[in-house]
Amino acid sequence: MARRYNPSQVTEYWQHVWAENGVYDCPESPENPTYVLGMFPYTSGALHMGHVRNYAITDAYARYRRMCGDDVLHPMGWDAFGLPAENAAFERDTDPESWTRTCIERMRDELERMGFGYDWSREITTCDPEYYRWNQWLFTQFYDEGLVDYRGAAANWCPDCETVLADAQVYDHEFEGEDGTTETAEVCWRCETPVGRRELDQWFLSITDYAAELHAGLDDLEGWPEGVRDIQRNWIGRQEGARVTFEVEAETADAAAPDSDPVDVFTTRLDTLFGATYLALSPGHDLAAEIATENPEVAEYVDGVRAADPGESGMTGVDTGLTATHPLTGETVPIYVAAYVLDDVGTGAVMGVPAHNERDHTFAAAQDLPVRQVIEPVGDATADLPDEPHTEDGILTASGEYDGLSSAAAREQLRGHDAVESDVTYRLRDWLISRQRYWGTPIPTVHCGDCGPVPVPEDELPVELPEYVQTTGNPLAENDEFVETTCPECGGPAERETDTMDTFVDSSWYFLRYLSPDVEGAPFDTEVADEWLPVDAYVGGEEHAILHLLYIRFFTRALADLGLLDTREPVEQLVNQGTVLKNGRKMSKSKGNAIAPHEYGAETTRLFVLSAAHPRQDFEWTVKNVKTAYEFQQELYGMVAEFTESVARSATERSSGEGTEPRDGEIDTRTESQPHDAYLEREIDRTIAAVTTEYDRFRFHQVVGELRRFASLLRRYRDYESPYKYAYSRALRTLTALVAPIAPYLGEELWHLLGEAGLVATADWPTALHDVDAFRIERELVRTTLDDVRDITEVVDIDDPEKIEIVVAQDWKYRAYDIARTAADDTAVVGQVMDDERVRNHGEAAVDFAASLGDRRAELEPTMAPDREREVLTQAAWLFEDEFGAVATVRQAEDEDDLAAKAEPNRPAIHIH
């Protein structure tokens, strides 16, 4: 029998066996449903190492839960729409669908070769009309519920992608300017091209309707990383403050005020109200629009700001000629339209307080507006007004009856004024879903000159993409046959919407379609969804925190309000995976440091990426560490192959009458175990407990560490004395089952070599034979005792010890230790210990021990009962004999014993002869 494992020779076989046995098929009526999901891949052309790490995590966990008896759903599909596919098709002179389908075939094959176990009967592809018709159906449902808005807006525009971008798809990018200084520009999340602005009619989903609930719900997501929750909190941007009403003057010498409502402003610094010297409206404010109809200067300014790139207008503004009345002082303040005030933040209007706000101060300086100090610094704080604003809290001044109050007290008292109302605002903005591209879900509306925008009726869905024709700009807008249609309401001529949906719409509910991919009358089966949701474990990158992960939370709530779901949170536990690095940089083809997933073999790659680091951490790809993963597989295979050969040889020799005593390393079929056999049996239980805990925590690097330690112990046990067949074979079966979720091909090979029935993929998860609640304490006891013996032999320079005497403490010390460790009052530990009669009877020794316990009360760890501690050390005595070549004995100290004073719970006394 070969003792070298060659995974390339067995992968196709086990893939076939798994498929034939329906290992990954999820039952229709699950008893213990567990939904394990990895963020589905964008069809970019080939798997990369980031994919492998993500899907190795979900696959290992899904396999583990399946062996634990759960009915596991572990599906896979394809995020197939999007601009990159359109660009790739353009570069290759083909069409986006052909390119996408080719990528899917390649990536599916790679996933299967990696041994990832998916229920392929649930596969979905977002560019299939059978899928995106439900994008369109959901859009119409949201439209009917008032969650869709169509309006003109200045939008982020990527000139390279030739499409608009949502705010979350734009980020600040630092680069070196011509003069060598660091500059910052807003760039496209896909291609990093600097982003501009365009005024376009756009479709929005009203995610802001759920801002309060999305923010509050983060507190309950205990299974999500705090970092992701913080990112979402900051993006939603909840701010508590106050709304202040300013009346607009009816008419001035320079301008006539339209019949308009008062202007409301939102502020978090109500204490600075007396310092307001102007009002500023955003260019999109309703009052600004009204003024622009009468004031050409304002109209020109508003149009110019809307057409400009973000930040280009800076602190520019235009005086409207109108004034407002300060609600507390009665003074009039000028009203400006200013580019720095954003349409959809707060109320779209601000009260300008130049003395106490940096942006207001900059604007006031540019417009030559007065700066009025109303907050004096306190303590060590200083103010450099009027040159610099003082933005900290302080004491009110020049604020009438509120003078002398602290900022906090003034904010509280000012809330009682008739013109002031407590308010909460959110930074979150509505989700812009319009994209001026071909390869996406067509937005199901038509534009009628008489009826306006009209949703496409349900019986006409899906609105399918026409055949692709390569053009500049938006191919749909150039397709007259697609564009020209009739109005569903009046029957008159109309034009079909040519924008397609942001692809994040596709991924906002795909996890629901997996649950019932073949249902025809709905996007998903509500009863099935309620049975499976929330997703038990979802794995993907933290970079999706404010896009995908926020959108799925929004969609789930909206669907619940439509009566399609019971749950309002889609994911119970979120696992973020870190980045795979090569030479300190993220792997990528563009950087020339990418490693193909199959270059080192599927199983070696899986084992390495899972063992290299905690799933959340980045790690460096090194050939040395990959080699270590490969050699570990060979080690396990060799151990099992050697065992099965030995068993077979022993059986042959017994049947032929050749000898009865096992040779060195051969298997011993004795019927009675020895203490070191009992130690192995106990370590099997401890390993099961430890590995199970780590699988539950997604700490696969710790799982592999435990398995390495266990394999090392088995080698040592095998070499110490002829292995006890029943203990050793159980150890190998356990080791095989524990490694199988991480290295499934190897697991099946080992299971087969061991002669086990069925597949390890469907085998029961190993269980301990005895209670293992204290396994960590037991392990630590053996480890620290071994360390103590090593220290003694080194310090005293004992090269060849004859005997190692291990002496555990007397029973009363365990009693005293437990009282001290659980004492309610740290200051009375000695008294509480000495109140116990069984301890007090030991006189001065008890007093001294109680005092030492009191001194280190906070350091006391849980311990075992004295008889259990003796048993554990007795079973472990062979480890001492094996390492030091000396006879090891274990006994309990007696009061007259010289070693009694040194022995403590968890720390036996040691004497080396």
N, C-alpha and C positions, 0 to 999 in steps of 0.2 A: 504494500500500500504506500502510495506517495505521501510524504509528509510535508509537501509544499502546496500551498493553496494558490490555485490559478483562477481568479474570479472571471476572467474573460471566457473561460470554458464552460461556465455554469450559468451565466446571467440569462441567456435566452431560455434555457431549460426552466429555471425557476419562474421567470416571467410567464411562461406558458402554463406552468402548474398553478400559479396564483390565479391566472385568468380562468383556467378550466374549473377551478374550485370556487370561483366567485368570492375570493377572499375580501375584496374591497367593495363588494356590492352592499349597499345599505338596505336593510329591511324596510318594507313599506309601513309596518306598524312596530316601531321600536319600543322596547321596554325601558331601556336606559340610554336615551339619546344623548350623544355628545357630538357637537358640531365643531370641527377643527378646520380652520381656513387660513390659507396664505393669500396675500393680495395678488390677484391674478396678473399675469405678465402682459406688458405691452408687446405687441408682435413686431419686435424690432429687427428680427432676422436670425438670432441665435441666442441660446442661453449664455449668460455670463455668471461669474462666480457669486455675484450678489443674489441672483436667482437661486443658485445652488444652496447658499447658506439659508435663505428664507425657507425654501421647500424641504431642506433636510430637517429643519426644526419642526415644521408641521408634520412631516412624515414620521419622524421618530415619535412624536407625541401621539399621533393617531394610532400608530402600531401599538404603543404602550397601552393606551386606553382600550384598544380592541382586545388585547390579551387580558386586561382586567375585567372583561366581560361586558363592556359598553357596546351599544350599537352606534358605530362611529360613521359619521358622514364626513368624507374628506374629498371634496370635488375639485375640479380644475376647469378653467375656461380661458377666454382670450379677450383682452381689452384691445379691440381690433380697429376701431376708428381713430382718426387723428391726423394732424398735420405731418408728422414725420413720415408716415406711410405715403402720403401724397408727394412729399418732397423726394423720397426714395424712388418712387415710381417715375417721377419726372427725370431724375438723374439716370435712370436705367431705361428710359424710353418705353415704359410699359404703363399699365393702369394700376391704381391703388389696390383694387381687389385682387388682381392676379398676384401682385407682390405680397399682399397680406396672407393669402391662402398658402403661398409657398413657404412663407415664414412659419405659419402655424404647423404645417406638416413637419418641418424640420425641428421645431421646438418640441412638438409632441413626442417625436422619436427620441430626442435627447432626454426628455423627462422620464420616459419609459426605461431607457438604458441606465439612468441613474438609480433605478429601482424604486422610484416614488410610487406609492400605491394609491391611485385615485379611482374613484368610481366614474369611469369614463362614460357611463350611460347618462350622466347628468351634464356632460360637456355643453357649454354655451359659447357662442361667438357673437360679440356685440354688433358686428356688421351684417349679421343675418337679418333679413326683413322680419323673420319670425320673432327676433328679439327686439329690434328697434321699433316695431309697431307699438310695443308697450311703453317705450319711451314717449312716443307720441300720444298714446292713450292717457298716460299719467299726466302729460302736459295739459291735455284738455280737461282732465279732472281738476288739476290745480287751477286752471283758468276759471272753471265754474265756481271754485271756492274762493276766488279773489286772491290767489297766491301768484298770479302772473300779471305782470305789468308791461305795457308797451309805451315807451316814451323816448323822446329825444334826449340825448345826453352826450356830454363830452366824454369820450372813452379813451382808454389806453390803446395805442395803435402800434403794432410792430410792423415796420416797413419791410422787413425781410420775409416774415410769415404772411404779410398782407392780411392781417386779421386783427380784431380787437382782443384785448386780454382783460380778464377780471383782475381786480386789485391784488388778489392773492397770487396771481400769476406774474406779478412784477416785483422785482426785488432790487435793493441797492447793491451796486457792484463798484468796488474800488479799483481804480486803475491809476497808472502814473501819467500825469499830464506832460505836455511838451517842456515845461520848465522844471520837470523833475518832482514836482509836488504831487501829493496824493489827492485825487479827485474822486467824486462819487457821481454815478449816473444811475437812473432807473433803467433796468434792462429786462428783456423778455426771458422768462424762466426756461424756455426751450433752447433758444439760439444765442442768448446774451447780446442781442442787438439793442442799442439804446431805443427806448420807447418814446413815441410822440403822442399827440392828442388829435382826435377827430370828433367832430360833432355828427352823430348818426342816430337814426331811430333804432332803438335796441329793445330786445326782450330781456326781462328780468324775472327771477324767481324771488319772492318776498321772504327771504330767510330772516329778515329783520323782525318779522312778526313773531319769531320764535327766539329772539335774542335773550330775553329774560329767562326762559325755560332752559335754553342751551347752556347759559351761564350757571344757573342754579344746579342743573343736573350734574355738572362736573364734580360736585362734592360727593356724589354717591358712586362715582366710578372708581371704587377702591381697587379694582383689578387693572387699572390703567396706570402707566408710569406717571409720576407727578410732573415730569418735564413736559409731557404732552398736554396734560391738563393745564399747566401754567401757560403754555403757548396759546391754547385756546382761550383761556381767561383773558390774556392780554389782547388777543385779536378781537374778541367780542367787545372788550373794553368797557366794562360797566363803570359808570361814574355817578356817584351820588352828589347832588348839588341842589340848585334852586333855579326856578324859572322866574325872571323879572320882566314885568310888562312896562314898555315905554309907549306913551301915546304919541302919535305922529301929528305934528302941527298941520292944521288945515290948509294954510296958504302962507307964502312968504313973498317978499318983493321980487325974488328971482325965479320962483317956480311955484306951480300949482300942484298941490298934493292930490293924487287920485283918492277916490273914496275907498280907503283901505282900512283894514283892521289894525290894531296896535301891533307893534313889533315886540315879540317875545325873544329874550336872550336866555341862554343857559350859562350858568357859571358855577364853578366849584369854589370860588373865592368871593362869597357873598360879603365878606368883611371888607372888601375893597370897593364896594358899591359907590361910596361917596367920591371915589377917585375917577369915575367914568367921565371922560371928556369928549367922547364921540360914540356913535354907533356905526358898525360896519356890516354891510349885507354881503352875502355871497353873490357871485354873478348869476346864480340860478335861483335866487330867492324870488318869491312871488312879487314882492314889492319892487324889487329891481326890474323885473319884467314889465310891471305896470309903468314905472317911471320911464323906462326905455321907449315906450310907445309915444311919449310926449317930449323926451329929451334926447336929441340926436347925439350929444356928447356921451351920455350914459349908454345909449344903444351901441355906439361905435366901440366903447370900452368893453362892454359885455361880449360883443361878437369877437373882439380881438383876443380876449382872455380864453374864450372857449376854443379858439383855433390854435392857441399857443401850446407848446410842449409843457409838461409839468415842471413847475419851478421857474419857467422862463419869465413869467410876469412878476415874480418876486413880491416886493412890497408896494407894488403900484396900486393906485386907487383913483377914484373919480368922485368929486363932491357932487352930490345930487341936487344941492341947493335947498333941500328940505331939512327940517330939524325935528327933534323929538323932545318931549318933556321928561326931565329926570323925575322919577316917581317920588323921590324923597326930598329933593331940594327945590323942585319946581323950575330949575334952570333949563334953558334950551341947549341942546347939544346937536352938532351937525351930523347928518347921515351920509355915509360914504358907501360906495360899492367897492369892495377890495378883493383882490385875487387870493389873498392868504386865508380868507374865510371860505370854508368848504361847504358845498351845497347840502351834503348829507351827514354832516357832523353836528350834533346838537340840534339847534333850530335853524341853522343856516345864517344866524346873525350873532354878533358878539357885541358886548359893551367894551369899548376900548378903555383900558386902565393902564396908560403908559408907564406910570410910576411903579407898577407892581407885576408886569407881565412882559417877558422879553420880546415877543412878537408884536405886541401892542406898542411897546417902546420904539421898536425899529420903524413901525409904520408911522407913528406920530412924528418921529424925527424926519422921515421922508416927506410928510405932508405939513410939517410946521404946525403941529397941534400941541396944545398945552399939556404939561406933565404936572399932575397934582398929587402930592404925597399924602396918604391917609393912614399909613402903617409905619410906626416907628420900631426900629430893631430893639431887641432885648438881649441881655446877657453879653456875650462876646461878639454878637453879630454887629455889622456896620453897614451903613448905606452910603452910596456915592451918587445920590440924586443931585441934579437931574441927568447926569451923564450916563449912569447905569441904573437899571431898575432894581428895586429891592423886592425879591420874590418870596421871602420867607414870612412865616407868621410873626406877629409882634403885638404891639399895643396900638389901638385906634387913636387917631388924631384927626382934627379937621372933619369930624364926622358927627357933629351935633351932639345929641343926647347920648350917643354911643361912645363918646370920647373916654379913654381910660380903660375900656374893656379889652380883654385879650381877644385875639382873632377868633378862637374857638367859641368864646362866650358871645361875641358879636354875631357870629354866624347863626347861633341858636336863637338869639333874640330877634334878629332881622327876619327870621322866617315867619314871625307873627304879623308882618306888615301886609296890608291889603294887596299891594302890587307884587308880592312875593309868594311863591308856591313851591314847596319841596318837589323835587323832580329827580328822575334817574334817566340818564342817556347811555347810549351804547355806541361804540366806535364801529361796530359791524355795519357793513353796507349790503344792500341787496345784491344778489348773485346775478351778474351779467352773463347770460348763456349764449348770446348771439355770436356766431363765428362766420366770417365771409369766406368759407372754404367749401369744397365739394365733399370730402371724405368724412361725413358725419351724419347724424340723424337729421333729416329735413324737418324743420319746425312746421308743424301741421296747421298752418293758417293761410288764408288768402286775403288779399287787400282789395276791397271793393270801394269804388269812388263814392257810393251812396251809403254803404253799411259800415265802412271802416274795416278794421281787422276782424275776420270771422274764422273761428276754429273749423277745421275739416271734420265733418261728421264721422262718428265711430265706424259706420259701415263702409267708409271709404278709406279706412286705414288698413295697411300702412301706406303712407305716401312714400313710394320707393324712389331711390336714386335712379336717374336716367343713366344711360351708358356714358362712360367718362370720355370727355373730349378735352384735350390739353389746351388751356388758354392761360393768358395772364389774368391775375385777379381771381374772381369767383366763377368757376365754370358753370354753376347753376344759373347765374344771372345772364350768361350768354346763350342759354338754351331756351329759345323761344317756345319750343314745344312743351317744355316743362313749365315755363313761366305762365303762359297764356291758359286761362281756365275760366270757369264761371263761378259766381258767388253762390254758396250753399243757401243763403237766405233769400236773395231776390232773384237769382237766376241770371243776373246781368253779367257783363264781362268783368273779369277780375284778374289780378296777377297773383300767382303763388309766391309765398315767402321763399326767398332764395338763401337766407341764412340757415346754417345748420347749428345743431346744439353743441355746446361745450361738451367734450367727451367725459367730463367728470359727472355728467348726468348719467351716462351709461353705467358708471361704476358706483353710483349712489344707491342702487337697489339690486345689483347683480346677485348678491348673496341670497336674495329671496327667490330668484329664478332657479337657482340650483335645487331648491326644495321640491319644485314641481316643474321641471323643464318642458314637459310635454303637454301641460294643460293648455287648452286652446281658447277658453272663454274668459281668461283673466291673466294678468301678469304672473300671478302665483296663487296657490291654494291657501286661503286664509287659515283654515284649520290646521293644515300641515305646518304653516309658518308659526302659528302660535304654539305648536307642539315642540318645535326645534329652537326657537329663539329664546333669549339672545344667543348669538354665537359664543360658544364656550371659550374658544381660544382663537385669536386673530393675530397673525404675524405679519409684520411689515415695517417699513422704515419710518422713523420719527419725522422725516421731511414731509410727510403727508398730513401733519397735524392740522393745518389750517385750510387744507383743500379737501382731500378725500374724506379724512376722518371727521371733519366738521359737517361735510355735506351728507354723509350717511346718517348722522345723528338728526339732521334736519329732515331728511326724507322719511326716516322712520316715524318721526313725530307727525309729519304731515299725513302719511299713510294711515296712522292710527286715528287721526281726526277725520279721515275719510271713511272710517269704519272697516279698513282692510287689515288692520293689525290690532292686537291687544297690547303688545309691548311698545314702549316708547324709547328704549335704549337698545341699539342693535348688537352691542358687543359687551360681554361680561369681562373678559380678560384680554388685554392687549399686550402683545410682546413685541418690542422693537428690537430689530437686529442691527448690529453695527456693520462697519464697512470692512471689506477685505482689502488689505494694502499690499503693495509690492514696492520695495525700496522706499518705504515711507509715504507713498502716494496711492490714492485710490486706483484700483485696477480699472483700466479702460483701454479700448483699442486706440483711441486718439493719443494716449500717452505712451503707447507701445509697450505696456507692461502687463497686458492681459494674459491670463492662463486659461486655456480652454478647459472646460469642466472634465473632459474625458482624457486629458493628456496624461494624467497619472492613474487613471482607472477610476471607475465610478465609486467603488466602495472605499478606496483609500482616500479619495477626495471628501466623501461624506464624513468618514471617521475623523479626518483632520479638521475640517471646518467646524465640527461639533465639539471637538476636544480642545481646540486652540484657545478659547476664551469664553467668558460669559456671553450669552447671545447679544446683550446690549453693547458689548465692547467691540471696538475695532481691533483687528489683529493683523500681524505681518505674515505674509505667505513666505515660507522658507523651505527650501528643498530638504534641509536637515530634518525639520519637523514633519514634513510629509513622509520622509523615509521612516521616521519613528512610527507613524500610523501604519505604514505598510508592514513593518516588522512585527507590530503587535498582532496583526491578523495572522501572520505566519506562526507566531508563538502559540496563539490559541489553537490554531489548526493542528500544529505539531503535538500539543499536549493531548488533544482528543484522539488523534491518529495513533499515538504511542499507546494510549490507554486501551483502545479497542484491539490493537495488535496484541497487547499483553494478555488481555482477557481471552482472546481467541487462542493464543499459544498455551495458556494455562489449561484451558478446556481440552485442548488436543493432548497435552501431556498427561492429564489426569485420566483421560479415556484410554490412553495407551499404557498406563501404569508407570509412566516415567516420573518418578519423584513426587513428593508431596509438599516440600518446603519451597516457598517463593524465593527466587533469586533477587539480588539487589535491584530495586526499582520495579520489580514485578508486583502484580496485584495480590494482596493477601485476602483469602476468602474466610478468615477466622470468623467465628460467630460472636465473639465477645470483643467489645471495643476497649481501648486503653485511654488514659487521660488525654493524650495528645489527639486521639481521634475525636474525643468529646469536644476538645477545643476547636477542631475543624468544623464539627457539626454546629457549634455555637457561632463560629465566625460566618458560616453560611447564612444563619439566621440574621446576624448583624449586618451582613452585606446586603441581604434582601431588604432589610429595613432602611439602610442608608441609601441604596440606589433608588428605591421606591420614592423616598422623600425628595431626592434630587430630580427625578423625572417629573414629579408633581410640580416642582418649582422651575422647570425648564432649564435646570443647570446641568446641561449635558456634558460640559467639561468636567464637572464633578463626578458625573456618572462614569465617564471613562477613567478618571483618576481612581475611583473605587474599584473598578474592574481590573485596572493594572495592579493595584495593591493585592487584590484577591488572587489574581493569577500568580503573582510573586510568592504569596503564601503557599499556594498549591505546589509550586515548584519546590519550595523548601520542605513542605510536608512529604512530598514524593521522595525527596532525597534523604530525609531524616531516617526513615524506616519504610519497609514495604507497605505501601498504602493499603488501608482497610477498604476493601472493595465497595462496601455499601456507602460509606461516608464519601469516598473519593468520587464515585460515580454520581452521587447526588450533587456534589460540588460542581462537576463538569456540566451536568444538566442545568443547574442553576446559572452557571456562568454563560452558557449558551443562550438561555432564555433572556437573560439580562442584557446581553449585547445585541440580540436580534433586532430590536427597534432601530438601532443606530447602523448596524451592518447586516441588513436582512439576507443578502446572498450567503454570507458567511454563516449566519445563524442557521439557515436551512441546511447547509452542508454539514455543520457540526451535529445538528439534530439527527440527520440521516445517519451519520457515522455512529452515533450513540445508539442507533437502533430504535429510536423513539417512534411511536405511531403518529401518523398525520403530519401536519405542518407546524413548525414553531410559530408561524404567523398567526395561527388560530389556537395555539396552546394556551393553557391557563397560566396566568402570571404566578411565579413561584411564591409560596407562602412559608412563613417561618413555622418550625415545629414547636417552638416554645416562645414564651413572652419575651419581647425584645424592647420594651419601653426604655430600658436603661442601657441600650447598646452603646451610646456615646460615652457614658460613664465607664462602662466595662473596657472599652477600647482605650480610653484615656488612662485608666489605671495601669493597664499592661504597658502602654507606651512610656509613661513617666517612670515606671519602675525599671524598665529596660534602660532608659536614659540615665537613671540614677546609678545603676550598676556600671554602665560605661564610664560615667564621670568618676566613680570611685576607683575603678581599675586604672584610669589614666592619671588621676591625681596621686594615688599611692604607688603608681608604677608597678601594677601586678600584671605580669605577662601571662602567667599560666595558673589561674586560680583552680583550686581543687574542689571547693564546695562554696555554693552561694546559699546563704540562709536568708529567707524572706519571712519577716515577722510582722503579722498584722496586729492592730491595736486590740486592747481589751474591749469587751462589750460596752462597759460604762462610758468609754470615750465616744462611742458612736451616739449614745444617748445625749451626752453633753454637746456634742457637735451639732446634732439636730436641733436641740433647744436653742443654741446660739444662732444658728442659721435662720431660724424662723422667728426669732425674738421680735416682738412688736416695738420695743423701745430700745434703740441702739445704746442709750446711756446706761441701761440697767442690765446688760447682758450677763455680767458676772453674777449678779444677784439672782437672776432667773435661772441660771445654770445650777447654782448652789442650792436653790430651793428644792431641787429634786433629790430625794433621799438616796436613790441608788447611786447618784454621783457623789453626794456629800459624804457617803460612807468611806470614800477613798482619800479623805483627809487632805494633806498638803498637796499631794499630787493632783487632786481634783481642783484645788484653788489655783495652782499654777497653770493648769490646762485651761480653766475657765478664763483666767486673765489673758492668756495668749489668744483665746478665741475672741474675746472682746476687742483686742487690739486690731484684729483683722476681720471683723464681722462682715464687712462689705465684700471680702474676697472669698468667702466660703461658698463652695460649689456643692450641688447635690451629691450624695454618696449612696452606696448600697448598704444593705444589712451586712453585719460582720461575717455571717456564715457564707453569704453569697460572694463577698470579696475574697474569702479564703478559697472558695471553689473556683472562681475565675483564675486566680493566680496559680492554683494547683494544676488546672488544665493547661495553663500557659507555661509551666515549668520547662517543658521541652524546648521552648524558644531560647531560654537562658542556657540550657545545656548545649543546644545546637550552636549558639553563637560563641559561648565562652569555653566550651569543652569541659565544663565542670558539673558536678552533681548539684541539682537545685532542689531545695526543700522549702516547704511552706508550712508555717505553724502560727498559732496565736500566742501573743505575749502573755506572761503571767506577771502579777504584781511584783514579785521578787526578781523578775527577769531584768538583766542589765539593759536589754534593748527596749523594755516597756516604755520608758520615758520618751524614746525617740519615735515610737510607732504612733501614727495617727490615722484616722479614717482617710481613705484615698491616698495615703502616703505611708506604706509600710516601712519599718526599719530594715536595714540590710546589713548583713555581716558576711564578709568574704574571707574564707580561709585560704 
